Amino acid sequence: MPLIECIPNFSEGRRQPVIDAIVAAIASAPVDVLDASSDTDHNRSVVTFVGEPEAVAEAAYRGIQTAAEHIDLTEHTGVHPRVGAADVVPFVPLRESSLAECAALARTLGQRVGESLGLPVFLYEEAALVPGRTDLAHIRRGGYAGLRERMQQPEWQPDFGPGQLGKAGAVVIGARRLLIAFNAYLDTDDEQVARAIAYKIRASGEGLPLLKAIGVIVGGVAQVSMNLIDFRQTSLHAAMSALHAAAAEHGVHVTRTELIGLIPQAALLDYALASLQLPRTTREQVLETRLGAANGDYRPLVFE
């Protein structure tokens, strides 16, 4: 059966009862919730769930509905850009599915959200219907206030739903490849340094292709928040090498990193091979891989 992943980002990371209600709404559909993480400074929660297409779309709808009922964007504060209570809802093909199928699913959900919940819906990436709206950052530029102002222009009417923002804001729904959300903390509290480093390493600045990055302050410490759009083209190792080099130019260092959501095993293995300067063919020498190929059991080994 087709397996689709959905990773909605909700503009709430502080009120646990609201977060619990959103996760419970998603889990009430026949899907598997794999992960849910929240951050108080970003004031944001990310939920990862998988299932068959119709079930995943239903779970996403229930999550959007619950978020819209509990989150007021006019009172929201947080360091992460956002335009809606259910800020972005991407569909990702995992098995026996395609980007085109995920795009169709996103458009169907977008129409339902616009008509049934009365929320403005913007389609992005592979699901985009309007040229120039493929980039999420372009839609989210200026946050809630910026989008509200742009929606006064005819070319910025949503794909579905009303032409003005309410308290729950808009929902950006789309289809994309699997990305890695990854943050790095620096030994400085200078936000301008973090922004300069982010500009240096990201694709829209002077850096690597298919890498997005912003600089923010989290818990009083500078953070470079990154999205690796395709780790096969810009790997974790390449991103971290660029980050360390850019940080050194500013006389700062990376103190720790964190992963938001889930990561493919291949991305971690590629990082290990690059760090150890081993050839890619070493992937075939992983013990668990050989065991799995022999007997179908790919579970991690436990060593006493």
Residue, then its C-alpha position, 0 to 999 in steps of 0.5 A: m500500500p502507498l505510504i505517505e508522511c506528513i509533517p505539519n508545523f503548528s504555531e504552539g510550543r508552550r501550552q501543553p494542553v493545546i499541543d496534546a489536543i492537536v496530537a490527539a486529533i491527528a492520532s484519532a485518524p488511522v495513522d501512525v504518529l512517529d514523533a512530536s516535538s515542541d520548542t518554547d522559544h520558536n513557540r512551535s510544534v512539529v508532528t510526524f505521522v505516516g499512513e495511507p493517503e486518505a488517512v493521512a489527509e484526514a489526520a492532517y485535516r483534524g490537526i488543522q481544525t484543532a489548531a485553528e480552534h485554539i491558536d490566535l496568531t494575533e497574540h502569538t510570539g516566537v522567533h520562528p516565522r509563521v503565517g498560521a495556527a497550522d502553519v505549514v502542512p507538507f506531504v512526503p512520498l515514502r513508499e509506493s507513492s510519488l510527488a505528483e500523488c502527494a501534490a494531488l492530495a495536498r490540493t484536495l486537502g487545501q480545498r476542503v480546508g478552505e471550504s469547510l474551515g474557512l481558512p485561507v490556503f496557499l499551495y506550495e512546492e510541488a502542489a503550487l498552482v501559482p508560479g512564484r509560490t513554490d517557495l515556502a519562505h516567499i509565502r511566509r515573508g513578513g510573517y502573519a502581518g506581511l501576508r495579511e498586507r500582501m493579500q490586499q493585492p489581487e495576485w496574492q489571493p489564496d488558492f482556496g478559502p477567504g481572501q483575508l486572514g482571521k485569528a487562525g491565519a492561513v495554512v500553507i499546504g504542499a508536497r515535497r521531498l524529505l528534508i532534514a530540519f537541523n539546528a546548531y547553537l553558537d557560543t555567542d548571544d549575538e543574533q547578527v552573527a547568527r544571521a550572517i552565518a546563515y546567509k553565508i551557508r544558505a542557497s539564497g545567500e552565498g552558500l550551498p544548494l538546497l540549504k535554507a538557514i536563518g539566524v535567531i536567538v533561542g534561550g539567550v543563545a544564537q542559533v542557526s536553524m537549517n533545512l536540508i531540502d535534499f540531503r543527497q545533494t547537500s549532505l549533513h557533512a557539507a552543511m556542517s563543514a560550511l557552518h563551522a567554517a563560517a562560524a570560525e570567520h566570526g570567531v565563534h564555535v558550534t557548541r551543540t546541535e539538535l534534530i527537529g523531527l526525524i531523519p533518514q538513516a542514510a543521511l546519518l550513515d553518509y555523515a559518518l562515512a564522510s567524517l571517517q573519509l571512508p568510501r561510499t561502498t563501505r555502506e555495504q559493510v554495515l553488519e546490520t545491512r548484511l544480516g538483513a539481506a541474509n535473513g530479512d531482520y534489519r533490527p539494530l543489534v544490542f551488545e552486552 
